[in-house]
Amino acid sequence: MEFAWTAEQEEYRKRVRTALDELLPDDWDERYVPESYASDLQVEFSRDFCAGLAERGLLVPHWPKQYGGNGADDWCHFILNEEMKAAGEPRGPQYMNINWIGPTLMTFGSEAQKEQHLKGIASGRVIWCQGFSEPNAGTDLAALRTRAERVGDHYIVNGSKIWTSYARTADWCFMLVRTGPGKKDITVLLTPMNAPGISVTSFPGLIKDGHLNEVFFTDVKIPVVNRVGEEGQGWKIVTHALSFERVGVPRYHTGLQALHLAVEQLREEGRYDNDPVIQTRVGALASKFEAARLLTYLVVDQRVKKSEANTDSNLSRITSLEATTDLMNFLGDVFPNGLAGGNVLLEDYYRINIPAGITGGTNEIQLDLIAQRGLGLPRSK
């Protein structure tokens, strides 16, 4: 098996890096990165940045040409993800639009929805947020209570969502609502965030500003034409969407970058070259991240070859998250006083990854899916 990149892929990576050099301001690391990619500052910056990527054909290269892409394969998409995350994710929330909202609309959206929203995403100037979790329905999405009652050609929505990153500045919300009495009577509505009756409240937490918001819906009118697929089809749609999200973040890439920064700092402090315990831990971490890389590349290869979906994406996510957790523990051990006010990139890595084992489906959920769908084990009673 050949693990090296092709000449064309290497050239594509150079194009991405050149675009980053051209589009990022000189004070990117000092001014923007500390604010986090969910902050109002970075989110608004992302509109111009992503428009610049779009002009260069680098925002949605893996999308079909009729939707604004270049018809490239998923390898280009993951090379793009690796370089963007390594640079501090200047796309802000756009990675979500590109990675799973757009592809989900390609599969389940109406022609009118594709025409409106795929063009908007491909332009780089439209911001989306994800209306899934609720105060009593996080890991168990089927327990959500936000309800949509159909009245004529509209739905009337009442309820709330929580942990909604980017909600303060988003143009649209990809939202799950309950439309029937059954546990999985769930529907997807494309919700304009400027609709009357929507309010957003931010609250502080360990992770950086912009990620923690609660969104309230009071008699919000959403046209029926904004429904994705059929009523009650939401569970199928969101399952499809999450299959993209689970391998969308290249944690192996940013993890190895953070590990390299940590080793550099330890060497500067004279605490690396003569400490076999630290060296052993670094070696184990590097091995875990490389294993996560190979598992992720396996999933990408399956997508390129149009293979049937399986639990490899769940395995990839678990491996990446375990490596990330181990690295965070390592950083806390070797820099107990150095993350706060220390290396800004290491601090940013640590704080961004605090919720990593929860967002996009907890590790426990991933393990359950592997047990049931991969190993054929029965559900517990």
MOKAGI-V813021 format. One record per residue. N is the residue number from 1. RES is the residue in one small letter. OMEGA is omega in radians with two decimals (NA if undefined). D_FIRST is the distance of its C-alpha to the first C-alpha in Angstrom with 1 decimal. Layout:
BEGIN
n = (N & N)
res = (RES & RES)
omega = (OMEGA & OMEGA)
d_first = (D_FIRST & D_FIRST)
END
This chain:
BEGIN
n = (1 & 2 & 3 & 4 & 5 & 6 & 7 & 8 & 9 & 10 & 11 & 12 & 13 & 14 & 15 & 16 & 17 & 18 & 19 & 20 & 21 & 22 & 23 & 24 & 25 & 26 & 27 & 28 & 29 & 30 & 31 & 32 & 33 & 34 & 35 & 36 & 37 & 38 & 39 & 40 & 41 & 42 & 43 & 44 & 45 & 46 & 47 & 48 & 49 & 50 & 51 & 52 & 53 & 54 & 55 & 56 & 57 & 58 & 59 & 60 & 61 & 62 & 63 & 64 & 65 & 66 & 67 & 68 & 69 & 70 & 71 & 72 & 73 & 74 & 75 & 76 & 77 & 78 & 79 & 80 & 81 & 82 & 83 & 84 & 85 & 86 & 87 & 88 & 89 & 90 & 91 & 92 & 93 & 94 & 95 & 96 & 97 & 98 & 99 & 100 & 101 & 102 & 103 & 104 & 105 & 106 & 107 & 108 & 109 & 110 & 111 & 112 & 113 & 114 & 115 & 116 & 117 & 118 & 119 & 120 & 121 & 122 & 123 & 124 & 125 & 126 & 127 & 128 & 129 & 130 & 131 & 132 & 133 & 134 & 135 & 136 & 137 & 138 & 139 & 140 & 141 & 142 & 143 & 144 & 145 & 146 & 147 & 148 & 149 & 150 & 151 & 152 & 153 & 154 & 155 & 156 & 157 & 158 & 159 & 160 & 161 & 162 & 163 & 164 & 165 & 166 & 167 & 168 & 169 & 170 & 171 & 172 & 173 & 174 & 175 & 176 & 177 & 178 & 179 & 180 & 181 & 182 & 183 & 184 & 185 & 186 & 187 & 188 & 189 & 190 & 191 & 192 & 193 & 194 & 195 & 196 & 197 & 198 & 199 & 200 & 201 & 202 & 203 & 204 & 205 & 206 & 207 & 208 & 209 & 210 & 211 & 212 & 213 & 214 & 215 & 216 & 217 & 218 & 219 & 220 & 221 & 222 & 223 & 224 & 225 & 226 & 227 & 228 & 229 & 230 & 231 & 232 & 233 & 234 & 235 & 236 & 237 & 238 & 239 & 240 & 241 & 242 & 243 & 244 & 245 & 246 & 247 & 248 & 249 & 250 & 251 & 252 & 253 & 254 & 255 & 256 & 257 & 258 & 259 & 260 & 261 & 262 & 263 & 264 & 265 & 266 & 267 & 268 & 269 & 270 & 271 & 272 & 273 & 274 & 275 & 276 & 277 & 278 & 279 & 280 & 281 & 282 & 283 & 284 & 285 & 286 & 287 & 288 & 289 & 290 & 291 & 292 & 293 & 294 & 295 & 296 & 297 & 298 & 299 & 300 & 301 & 302 & 303 & 304 & 305 & 306 & 307 & 308 & 309 & 310 & 311 & 312 & 313 & 314 & 315 & 316 & 317 & 318 & 319 & 320 & 321 & 322 & 323 & 324 & 325 & 326 & 327 & 328 & 329 & 330 & 331 & 332 & 333 & 334 & 335 & 336 & 337 & 338 & 339 & 340 & 341 & 342 & 343 & 344 & 345 & 346 & 347 & 348 & 349 & 350 & 351 & 352 & 353 & 354 & 355 & 356 & 357 & 358 & 359 & 360 & 361 & 362 & 363 & 364 & 365 & 366 & 367 & 368 & 369 & 370 & 371 & 372 & 373 & 374 & 375 & 376 & 377 & 378 & 379 & 380 & 381)
res = (m & e & f & a & w & t & a & e & q & e & e & y & r & k & r & v & r & t & a & l & d & e & l & l & p & d & d & w & d & e & r & y & v & p & e & s & y & a & s & d & l & q & v & e & f & s & r & d & f & c & a & g & l & a & e & r & g & l & l & v & p & h & w & p & k & q & y & g & g & n & g & a & d & d & w & c & h & f & i & l & n & e & e & m & k & a & a & g & e & p & r & g & p & q & y & m & n & i & n & w & i & g & p & t & l & m & t & f & g & s & e & a & q & k & e & q & h & l & k & g & i & a & s & g & r & v & i & w & c & q & g & f & s & e & p & n & a & g & t & d & l & a & a & l & r & t & r & a & e & r & v & g & d & h & y & i & v & n & g & s & k & i & w & t & s & y & a & r & t & a & d & w & c & f & m & l & v & r & t & g & p & g & k & k & d & i & t & v & l & l & t & p & m & n & a & p & g & i & s & v & t & s & f & p & g & l & i & k & d & g & h & l & n & e & v & f & f & t & d & v & k & i & p & v & v & n & r & v & g & e & e & g & q & g & w & k & i & v & t & h & a & l & s & f & e & r & v & g & v & p & r & y & h & t & g & l & q & a & l & h & l & a & v & e & q & l & r & e & e & g & r & y & d & n & d & p & v & i & q & t & r & v & g & a & l & a & s & k & f & e & a & a & r & l & l & t & y & l & v & v & d & q & r & v & k & k & s & e & a & n & t & d & s & n & l & s & r & i & t & s & l & e & a & t & t & d & l & m & n & f & l & g & d & v & f & p & n & g & l & a & g & g & n & v & l & l & e & d & y & y & r & i & n & i & p & a & g & i & t & g & g & t & n & e & i & q & l & d & l & i & a & q & r & g & l & g & l & p & r & s & k)
omega = (3.14 & -3.10 & -3.09 & 3.05 & 3.06 & 3.11 & 3.13 & 3.12 & 3.09 & 3.11 & 3.09 & 3.12 & 3.10 & 3.11 & 3.13 & -3.13 & 3.08 & 3.10 & 3.10 & 3.12 & -3.08 & -2.98 & -3.11 & 3.11 & -3.11 & -3.11 & -3.10 & -3.09 & -3.05 & -3.03 & -2.97 & -3.07 & 3.11 & -3.13 & -3.11 & -3.07 & 3.03 & 3.14 & 3.12 & -3.13 & -3.10 & -3.13 & 3.13 & 3.07 & -3.07 & 3.14 & 3.13 & -3.13 & -3.10 & 3.03 & 3.08 & 3.06 & -3.12 & 3.12 & 3.14 & -3.12 & -3.04 & -3.11 & -3.13 & -3.03 & -3.07 & 3.11 & 3.04 & -3.08 & -3.12 & 3.12 & 3.07 & 3.14 & 3.14 & -3.11 & 3.12 & 3.14 & -3.05 & 3.09 & 3.10 & 3.11 & -3.09 & 3.00 & 3.09 & 3.13 & -3.12 & -3.08 & 3.13 & 3.13 & 3.13 & 3.14 & -3.12 & 3.11 & 3.11 & 3.04 & -3.12 & -3.13 & -3.03 & 3.14 & -3.12 & 3.10 & -3.03 & -2.98 & -3.06 & 3.13 & 3.12 & 3.12 & 3.11 & 3.09 & 3.08 & -3.09 & -2.98 & -3.06 & 3.05 & 3.12 & 3.12 & 3.11 & 3.10 & -3.12 & -3.09 & -2.91 & 3.13 & 3.06 & 3.12 & 3.12 & -3.10 & 3.10 & -3.13 & -3.02 & -3.11 & -3.09 & 3.08 & 2.93 & -3.01 & -3.11 & -3.13 & -3.00 & 3.07 & -3.12 & 3.14 & -3.13 & 3.10 & 3.10 & 3.14 & -3.09 & -3.12 & 3.13 & -3.07 & -3.05 & 3.11 & -2.96 & 3.05 & 3.11 & -3.13 & 3.07 & -3.10 & -3.10 & 3.11 & 2.87 & 3.03 & -3.00 & 3.05 & 3.12 & -3.14 & 3.05 & -3.09 & -3.08 & -2.96 & 3.12 & 3.05 & -3.04 & -3.08 & -3.03 & -3.08 & 3.05 & -3.07 & 3.08 & 3.03 & -2.85 & 3.02 & 3.11 & 3.08 & -3.12 & 3.14 & -3.06 & -3.09 & -3.08 & -3.11 & 3.02 & -3.01 & -3.07 & 3.10 & 3.06 & 3.02 & -2.91 & 3.06 & -3.04 & 3.07 & 3.14 & 3.09 & 3.13 & 3.11 & 3.04 & -3.09 & 3.08 & 3.11 & 3.06 & -3.06 & 3.09 & -3.14 & 3.11 & -2.92 & -3.05 & 3.06 & -3.10 & -3.00 & 3.13 & 2.99 & -3.11 & -3.11 & -3.13 & -3.13 & -3.14 & -3.14 & -3.14 & 3.11 & -3.14 & 3.11 & 3.14 & 3.09 & 3.10 & 3.09 & -3.11 & -3.14 & 3.04 & -3.12 & -3.13 & -3.03 & -3.09 & 3.11 & -3.10 & -3.09 & 3.06 & 3.08 & -3.11 & -3.09 & 3.10 & 3.05 & -3.05 & -3.01 & 3.10 & -3.07 & -3.10 & -3.11 & -3.09 & 3.09 & -3.08 & 3.13 & 3.11 & 3.11 & 3.08 & 3.12 & 3.11 & 3.11 & 3.10 & 3.14 & 3.12 & 3.10 & -3.12 & 3.10 & 3.11 & 3.12 & -3.14 & 3.13 & -3.06 & -3.08 & -2.94 & -3.11 & -3.13 & -3.09 & 3.13 & 3.11 & 3.13 & 3.12 & 3.12 & 3.11 & 3.12 & 3.13 & 3.12 & 3.13 & 3.13 & 3.14 & -3.14 & 3.09 & 3.06 & 3.10 & 3.10 & -3.10 & 3.11 & 3.10 & 3.12 & 3.06 & 3.14 & 3.11 & 3.14 & 3.11 & 3.12 & 3.13 & -3.12 & 3.11 & 3.12 & 3.13 & -3.14 & 3.12 & -3.07 & 3.12 & 3.11 & 3.08 & 3.11 & 3.12 & -3.13 & -3.13 & -3.13 & 3.12 & -3.11 & 3.10 & 3.09 & 3.12 & 3.12 & 3.12 & 3.13 & 3.10 & 3.08 & 3.12 & 3.13 & 3.11 & 3.14 & -3.01 & 3.09 & -3.06 & 3.13 & -2.97 & -3.14 & 3.09 & -3.14 & 3.12 & 3.13 & -3.02 & -3.13 & 3.08 & 3.10 & 3.14 & 3.12 & -3.09 & -3.05 & 3.13 & -3.03 & 3.09 & -3.14 & -2.99 & -3.12 & -3.12 & -3.07 & 3.11 & -3.13 & -3.07 & 3.10 & -3.13 & 3.10 & 3.13 & 3.14 & 3.08 & -3.13 & 3.11 & -3.13 & -3.05 & -3.03 & -3.12 & -3.07 & 3.12 & -3.14 & -3.11 & 3.03 & 3.10 & -3.13 & NA)
d_first = (0.0 & 3.8 & 6.4 & 9.3 & 11.9 & 13.1 & 16.6 & 18.2 & 16.9 & 18.1 & 21.4 & 21.8 & 21.5 & 24.2 & 26.3 & 26.2 & 27.2 & 29.9 & 31.3 & 31.5 & 33.5 & 35.8 & 36.4 & 36.7 & 40.2 & 40.9 & 42.0 & 38.9 & 38.0 & 41.7 & 43.2 & 40.6 & 37.9 & 40.6 & 41.9 & 38.6 & 36.9 & 39.2 & 42.4 & 44.7 & 44.2 & 40.4 & 40.5 & 43.1 & 41.1 & 38.0 & 39.9 & 40.4 & 37.0 & 35.1 & 37.5 & 36.4 & 32.7 & 33.7 & 35.6 & 32.5 & 30.3 & 28.4 & 29.8 & 28.2 & 25.7 & 23.8 & 27.2 & 28.5 & 30.8 & 33.8 & 33.5 & 33.2 & 29.4 & 27.4 & 25.3 & 22.1 & 19.1 & 18.7 & 16.3 & 19.5 & 21.4 & 19.4 & 19.4 & 23.1 & 23.5 & 21.9 & 24.3 & 27.3 & 27.1 & 26.7 & 29.8 & 31.8 & 31.2 & 33.8 & 33.2 & 35.2 & 35.3 & 33.6 & 30.1 & 31.5 & 32.9 & 29.7 & 27.3 & 29.2 & 32.8 & 32.1 & 29.4 & 31.8 & 34.6 & 32.6 & 32.2 & 35.7 & 37.9 & 40.8 & 40.9 & 43.4 & 41.3 & 38.3 & 40.6 & 42.1 & 39.4 & 36.2 & 38.1 & 39.4 & 36.1 & 34.6 & 37.6 & 36.6 & 40.2 & 40.4 & 39.9 & 39.1 & 39.5 & 38.4 & 41.4 & 39.9 & 41.2 & 44.9 & 47.1 & 46.9 & 43.6 & 40.6 & 38.1 & 39.9 & 40.0 & 41.8 & 44.8 & 45.3 & 49.0 & 49.0 & 50.8 & 51.1 & 54.2 & 54.4 & 57.7 & 57.9 & 55.2 & 54.1 & 52.7 & 54.7 & 52.3 & 53.5 & 51.6 & 49.4 & 45.8 & 44.8 & 42.1 & 41.7 & 40.0 & 41.2 & 44.1 & 46.7 & 45.4 & 43.4 & 44.5 & 43.1 & 42.1 & 39.7 & 41.9 & 42.0 & 45.6 & 47.3 & 49.0 & 50.1 & 51.2 & 48.1 & 45.5 & 42.9 & 45.3 & 43.4 & 43.2 & 41.5 & 43.9 & 43.1 & 45.8 & 47.3 & 47.9 & 51.2 & 52.7 & 56.0 & 55.9 & 52.6 & 53.0 & 50.5 & 51.2 & 49.0 & 49.0 & 47.8 & 45.2 & 42.9 & 40.3 & 41.3 & 43.7 & 42.9 & 40.7 & 43.5 & 45.8 & 47.7 & 48.5 & 51.6 & 52.4 & 56.1 & 57.0 & 54.3 & 54.4 & 51.1 & 51.3 & 49.9 & 47.9 & 45.8 & 44.5 & 40.8 & 40.6 & 43.3 & 45.4 & 43.9 & 40.3 & 39.4 & 37.5 & 35.1 & 34.7 & 34.2 & 31.6 & 29.6 & 30.2 & 29.1 & 25.8 & 25.1 & 26.9 & 24.9 & 21.8 & 23.8 & 24.6 & 21.9 & 23.5 & 20.6 & 21.2 & 25.0 & 24.9 & 23.1 & 25.6 & 28.5 & 27.4 & 27.3 & 30.8 & 32.0 & 31.0 & 32.7 & 35.8 & 35.9 & 35.7 & 38.5 & 40.5 & 39.8 & 38.3 & 34.7 & 34.4 & 36.8 & 35.9 & 33.4 & 33.7 & 32.7 & 29.8 & 28.6 & 28.8 & 27.0 & 24.1 & 24.0 & 24.2 & 21.4 & 19.1 & 20.3 & 19.7 & 16.1 & 15.6 & 17.4 & 15.3 & 12.0 & 14.2 & 15.7 & 12.6 & 11.8 & 15.4 & 15.2 & 12.3 & 14.6 & 17.5 & 16.1 & 15.5 & 19.0 & 18.1 & 21.1 & 21.9 & 21.5 & 22.0 & 18.6 & 20.4 & 23.1 & 20.9 & 19.3 & 22.9 & 24.2 & 21.7 & 22.4 & 26.1 & 26.2 & 24.7 & 27.1 & 30.0 & 29.3 & 29.2 & 32.5 & 34.1 & 33.0 & 34.6 & 37.7 & 38.0 & 37.6 & 39.4 & 42.1 & 44.3 & 41.9 & 40.3 & 43.6 & 44.6 & 41.8 & 38.6 & 38.7 & 34.9 & 34.5 & 37.4 & 36.0 & 32.7 & 34.7 & 37.1 & 34.6 & 32.6 & 35.7 & 35.4 & 31.5 & 31.7 & 34.2 & 33.3 & 31.3 & 31.9 & 32.6 & 30.2 & 32.6 & 32.2 & 28.4 & 28.7 & 31.2 & 29.0 & 26.1 & 28.8 & 30.4 & 27.7 & 24.7 & 26.7 & 29.7 & 32.2 & 35.6 & 37.1 & 39.7 & 43.3)
END
